[in-house]
Amino acid sequence: MRWDQQPVTAQRALQNDRLHKFLNDIVAPFSPHYRQLFAEHKIDPRHIKTVADLQCLPFTSKRDLLPTDGVPDKVREFVITPELAAIKRRPRVIAEALLHGRGAAERTIEREFRPIFLTATTGRSTARVSFVYTDHDLRNLRVAGARLIQVFGATTKMRGVNMFPYAPHLGFWQVVFAGLEFGMFLVGTGGGKVLGTEGNITVIDQVQPEAIIGMPTFVYHVLRQAHEAGKRWPQVTRIVLGGEKCPAGMRRKMVGLLAEMGAADVRVCTTYGLTEARMAWGECPMLPGERSGYHLFPDLGVFEVIDPVTGEVRGEGGPGELVYTPLDARGSVVIRYRTGDYVDGGITWEPCPYCGRTVPRIVGEIRRTVSSQELRFDKIKGTIVNFDTLQHLLDDLPEVGEWQIELRKRNNDPLDVDELILHLAPVAGVDQAELERKIRARFQDETEITPNRFEVHLMAEMLQRIKLETSLKEVRVLDSRPKT
């Protein structure tokens, strides 16, 4: 039966079985971190028989992976490190040695457990953390990638241009392995840092892809530049986005630009990926404003949704923080990993209303639980500002080409009040005074704050400010406040 059409009861039974075997056969005996954790908390993994039993295990967070003075390479403790003698005693290894020889059996063990590949977090909020893959993990990455392409409604006859940055970054490599597994023609440009904007436009002109794939901000920038240059790309039918949030307003702008470049019925496919999970999940091809939910792979991993304060597991459809546990991983393994991502629609097992797939889906908007912070704009009290809300507000405005929010202290005094400066590159021909008035009104309605002042820039200067072609991810919020 297809991976995406199994009955829910069969999927849940498979998850329970895989979880029990994974914890007992791989994690408990071979993970230095979890072997110690289970011993400290007197946890017997044999008693973890269902996904619901995961609540007996402590959470893992980014903090657990970061180096300390005593353990400068803490992340290594999360790498599955088997005892060769114990592995060789397993029945399947003995059988292979008898059938194909000891050398073949040892090679099989090596391919399952020896790290050969690496991706890393971007390091925007904390230090970079690396996650290693074995050949076993790369196989799962390929499978996940091929499933992504199926969710996107693509075919092997389609071509794509991968504009994710060339780096040890999950986005780029998920696309590479997806194409290899699915058998789809994909050209990687390395993003803006490798070929620059003009180079990416040239590749699209030459390849004539049906799918353009990359980070939302850079894809939008390339489309805008190509539109200004008078390019015609009528063959494009898919925009595939990942690596950062993409508000509906930005998606509408992309589809609008392509429509003026001759493309018809363009659909946007958004993805949600985790370096810690070493794979990504996707939504059905949608019109701007529609959301199908991210289609999960229940045989490869489990998502829980918890109350971010109490840690209590929410029921189906309940909002909360996403927590991830793999079911078939080697290399770097984290169990009950708190992603720091909050989803307002929770997880549903109902069939997708767009494609009919029966897999579980993450539904609704996903935002960082740390995306809100208290700023002090007066001497009396602070104001909670949600930067996700500001991003949606600004990207929804068709008059705004690019933008950046900068936080400063009045008079550059660490003890003075905060200031919010909005840097703008308006679309050509826009009345700047009217745009500022419109932004102030929308800020006040949505957040009850307004920018202290506006600074208007030429587009080229703005692109340098947000580091569009020099950084892995663009800098939308710049904290220039002096440290106390």
N, C-alpha and C positions, 0 to 999 in steps of 0.2 A: 504494500500500500504506500502511496505517496506520503512524504514527510509532512505535508500540510493538509492532509485530509483524514487523519485518524480520529476516531471518536475520543472525546475528552476523557472518558474512563480509561481508555488504553494509554493515553498520554500520561495521565497521573500515575498509573501503575508502573509505567516505564520509568518515570522520574524517581519514584520511590525505590525501585530496584536498583537503578544506577547510582543513586545517592548512597545507599547502604554499601554497595560494593566499592564505590570510589573512596569513601571515608575509611573503610576497613582494609582494603587491598593496597591503596596508594598513599593516602594522606597520613593516617595514623602511624604506619610503620616507617614512612620515608620522608616526611616533612619535618625538618628540625624544629621549626617554630611550633607546629601544631602537636607534635609529639610531646613537647614540653608543656604546651598549653593544656592539653588533655590531662596530663599527669597532675598539673597544679590544681585544676578544677575537678579532679576525680571524675572525669568523663570517660565512660566506656562507649566507644563508637559502635559497638555491637548493638547498643540499645537505640541507635539512631536508625530507624527503619522506614520513616516516611518524611516527606517534606515538612510536615507539621512539627516533627521532632527537632528540626533545626533550631527551634526556639530555645532548646537546651544548651546551645552553643553560644559563647560570647561573640560579639561583633569584632570585625577587623576594620581598621580605618587607615587613612593615609598616614596618620601619625605613627602607626605601628611599623610602617615601612621606612621611615626616615632615619638617617644615621644619628647615632648618639655618641657622646664622648667615649663611652665604654665599648660600643659596637659601631664602628664607623661604616661598616658595610652591612647594615641590618637587613637589607632586602635579600641578601643571599640566603638567609635563614628560611625564606619562603620557597626556595627552589627544591623540587623533589629530588632527593639524593638517595637512590636505592643502595642497599647492601647487595653486592653482586652475588654473594653466596646464597642469600635468601631468594633472590630472583631465579637463580639456576635450579632451585629445588621445586619451582612451581611446575605443575603437570604439563602445561602447554609448552614450556621451555624444554623440558625433558623429551617430550614427544618430537619437537622440532629437531633436537640434537640427534635423536635416533633415526629420524627420517632423512635429514639433510646434512647432518654432520655438526660437530661442535662449533666450527667457525661460522656457519650460517646462523646458529642459535645466538651466538655472541653478537653477530651483526644485527639481528632483530632486536636484541636488548638495547644495543647502542642507538638504534634508530628511534626506539621508543623513549629513551631517557636522556640521551646526551644533548645538551643545548647546542643549537647551531645557528640561531637567529635571535634578533633583539629589536624591540621597539621601546619607546620611552614616553612618559608623560611630557607635556609641554613645559612644565616648570613655571607657569605664570603665577600660581599662588603659593607654591612651595618649591623645594628643590626637585630637580628632575628625578624620576624613579624609573629604573629600567626593568623590563619584564622579558625573560628569555623564553624561547620556543624550542621544542624538540621537533623532529620530523613528524611525530604524532600530532603535535599542535598545529604544524603547518598544514597537515591534512585537514584538520578541523577548520582552519582559516579558509582553505580552498572551498570546502563544503559550504561554509557560511556565506562565502562570496557568491557562489553559484546560486544559492537560494535567494540572496539579495536580488540578483539579476532577474530571477523568476518573478519575485514580488513586483519588480519594476515593470514587468510586462515586456521585457526586451527579447530579442531573438538572436540567434547566432549570425544572422545576416546583417545585423546592425553593426555600426562602428561607433567607437567612443574616443574622446580625448580626456585623459586623466590630468587635470590641472592642480591636483593636490601638491603641496610642496614636497620636493624630493628630500627626505629626511627619515630618521628612524621614527616615523610617525605612522600610527595605525591607518589613518585615512588613505595615504598613498599606497601602502602595501596591501590593504584589503582589496583595493581596486585591481592591483596587479594580479593577485592570486585569484580573484574572482574571474577575471578574463581568461586566465590560463585554465581554470577548471571548467568554466562554462563553454569555452571555445569561441569567445567573442573577440573581434579585432579591437584592441585598445592601444592607444599611443600615449605614453607618459611624457609630459613636457617638463615636469619638475616645478611647475608653478612660476610665480613671478621672479623668484630669486635665481632661477636657472636661465630661462629664455627671455624674461621680461615680458611686458605686455604685448609689444609688437611681435615678438617671437611666437607667443601663444596664438595671436590672431592669424599669423602666417600658417601655423600648423593646422588650424581649423579650416582655413581656406584650401589647404592642400588635401587634407584627409576627408573633408566634407562629412563630418560625423553626424549621426542622428542624436547622439547623447553627448552632452557637455557636463563634465563631472569635476567638482572641486569645492573649495571653501566659498560660502555664499558671498562674502565681500569681494573676493577676487573675481569670481565668476561674473558678478554684477559689474564690476569695473571693466572687465574685458568686453562684455556685451555693450556697455555704454561707449567705450572707445571705438569698437567696431561699428556701432551705429553712427557715430559721428563721422567715421571715415567712409560711410556710404556702402558698407558691406551688405551682401545679400546671402542669407543662410536659410533658405526655405526648407532644407532637408531636416532641420533640427526638430525633434519631437519630444525629447526628454532633457530636463535639467536635473542632475543628481547632486544633492548638496549634503555636506557633512562637516564635522570638525568644530562647528559653532552654531549657535542659534540662528534661525532665519525667519524673521517676522513675516507675516502675511503681506505687509506693505512692500517689502523687498521682493518677495516672490511675484507680486503683481507687476512691479517695475520690470523685472526680467522678462516675464511673458509679454508685456507690452512692447518692450524693445524688440524682441524677436518677431512679434507680429508685424512691426513696421519694417523688419528686414526680410519679410516674405514667408515666415514660418506660420503654419496654421495648426491649431489644436495642440499647442505645446503643454505638456504635463510636467509638474514639478514633483520630484521624489526626494523626500528628506530622510536622513539616516540618524540613528543614535548609536554611538559606539563608545566602548570603554577600553582604554589601554589595559586596565586590570583584567578585563574579561578576554582580551585579545580577539575580539570580533565585533561586528556591527550588525544592526538590525534596521529594517527599512519600512517605509509606508508605501501604500499603493500609489500609483501615479495619479496625482490630484490636480484639480484646478486651484488657484490661489484662494485661500480661505477654507478649503476642505481639509479634513484630517481623518485618516482611516485608523490611526494608531500604528505603533511599531510592531511588526509581526515577529514573534520570538521563535526560538528553536528549542522546544521543550526537551529534546533528547540530549542537548549539549549543555544546558544550564538552567538554573532556577532563579527567578526574581521573587523577592518578597517586597511588600510595601509596609513601612513601619511609621509610627508616630515619631517624628524626629527628636522629640523631647523625652518621651517615656520609653521608647524602644518597643512599644507594644505593636504586634503585627495587626495590620488592618485587614478587614474582610475584602472580598472581591469588589472592585470598583471604588474602594476607599482611597482618599488622597493621602500622600505621605512621601517619605524618603525611600528611594529605591535601594535595595540590598541585593547583591548578586553572589551566587555560589555556582561554580562550574560542576559539571557531572562527568566530564571525560577529558581532563587536562593533565598535562605533565609540565615540565619546566617550572615557571613561577606560578604558584597556586595560592589564591587567597579565598578564604571561606567566610561566608556572611559578610561580604565587603560592603561597607557603607559608602555609597557613591557620592553622597553630598548633593544628589540631584532630587528635587522635589517634583512629583507629578500630581496634577490636580484631579485627574480622572482615574487614577489607580490602574489596575490590571483587570481585564475581562477575558473570559473564556468563551464568550459568545462568538459565533461565526462572523467574520468580517462582512459588513453590509455591502462592500464594494467588490470584493473578489471571491467571497464565500469560503476562504480558508478557515480551518477550524482551530488553528494554533492560538495560544494566548497572545494578547496584544496589550502594550502599554498605551493608555489612552489619555489624551489631553496635552496641555502644555507642560514642558519640562523646564525647570529653572534651578539654578544653583541655590542651595539653602543659605549660602553666604552672600547672595546677590544683594541683600538688603543690609544697610548699615546706618548707624545713627550719625547724622551730621549736625553741627551746632551753628545755626545761622543767626542766633542772637544770644544774648548773655543769660537768658532765663532758662531755656530748655532746648533739648535736641529734637531733631525731626528724623523719622525713619524714612530713608530714601531707597526705593527699589529700582536698581539700575536696569533690570530687565524691562520694567514698565517704560522707562525713559527711552530705551532702545526701540521698543515697538512703536512708541509715539513718534520718534524721529524718522524711523524707516518707513512709516506709513505716509509721510508727507511727500508728495511727488515733487515739491519745489526744492527739496533738500537733495543735493548730489552726494556729499560726504559730510561727516560730522565727527567731532570728538568732544567729550566732556572732560574738563580739567578741574581738579580740586586744588584750591590754594587756601592759604591763611591770609586774612586781611593784614596788610603791611608786612607780610612774610614773618609774622610774629607767631611762634608756636602756641602761645597762650591766647591768641585772639580768636575771633569767630571764623568759621569756614566760609569760603566763597566758591560758587559754582560758575565757571566760565564755559560758555558753549562756543566752540570753534566750528565755523560753518563754511562750506563751499557750495553756494546755491547753484541751482540750475541756471544756465544762461538765460538772460532776459527777465528774471524774476525781480519783482519789486522788493528790495531788501527790507525796507521799513515795514511793509505789509507782512512779510514773512516773519520778522521778529515779533510783531504784534500777535500773529497767529500762534507762534510757538509759545509765547508767554501765556496766552489764554489756555492753550491745551495743557501746558505744564501745571497751571493753577487748577484746572479742572481735574486732572489725573492724580497729581501728587501734592497739591497745596503748597508748592514752592515755585519759584521762577528763577531763571538764571540771573546772577548778579550783573553779568554783562555778556555781550556777544563780540566775537572777533571773527571777521569775515576774511577768508583767504582765497587765493586762486586755487584751482583744482590741483595743479602740480605741487604746490606747497602743502596742501591738505594731505595728499597722498604720502608725502614724506613724513608728515606729523604722525599719521596712523601706521607708518612703516609697512605699507602694503606689499612692497616688493623686497623688503629686507628682513622681515620677521616671519616666524612660522604662523602666528596669528596676529591680526591687526590690533592696534592699541586703541580701543574705544573709550576707555576711562583711564585717564592719566592722573595719578595722585602725586601732585607736586608739593604737598604740604611738608614743611620741615619737620624732622623728627624731634620729639622732645627728649 
